[in-house]
Amino acid sequence: MKPHPHARILVGKVGLDGHDRGAKIVARALRDAGFEIIYTGLHQTPEMVVSTAVQEDVDAVALSILSGAHNYLFPKVLGLLREQGAHDVVLFGGGIIPEEDRARLLEQGVAEIFTPGTPIQKVVDFAHEKIVPLARKRRQAG
């Protein structure tokens, strides 16, 4: 695959959830596909994630949420991104999220939600289709 060294994705673990295996697998797969990855580590607040995203000028934020707080955390991060003027940053993620909640989060502006068992190539394909064009557009504009 053609590398995308200027497409940056922040992978974050928000909240009290201490399980980060899936986030690390996604981060590694995206890195291996040519994306620049910033990994926040465990127990981040939405404010910390958004602050890092803005400072690092990322094109996307990927959240891993297994704690059940997805209906609060995804909209909170989305709102903070908008408040910080990062309207064009793609927010996506994964975790244990019921289908009805997934549909609601997508309606609110989350770009995609991946659940356990999703083939990792599907996440990589999503990043190539949604994030790479955005990154190119952002770099040309600025």
VENGIHU-V451035 format. One line per field, one symbol per residue. ss: DSSP state (a for helix, b for strand, c for the rest). psi: psi as a letter, one per 20 degrees, with the letter a starting at -180 (. if undefined). burial: # if it has 9 or more other C-alpha atoms within 8 Angstrom, else .. A space follows every 10 residues. Layout:
ss = ???
psi = ???
burial = ???
//
This chain:
ss = cccccccbbb bbbbcccccc aaaaaaaaaa aacccbbbbc cccbcaaaaa aaaaaccccb bbbbbcccca aaaaaaaaaa aaaccccccb bbbbbcccaa aaaaaaaacc cbbbccccca aaaaaaaaaa aaaaaaaaaa ac
psi = qpqmijoppp pqopaipjoj ggghgggggh ghjjqppoph arlqqhgggh gggghilqhq pppoojiikh iggghggggh gghjjlhjpp praranoqgh hggghhhiip hqpprpipph hhgggggghh gghggggghh h.
burial = ...#..#### #####.#..# ..#..##.## #.#####..# .###.#..## ..##...### #######.## #.######.# ##...#..## #######... ##..##...# ..###..... ..##.###.. ######.... ..
//
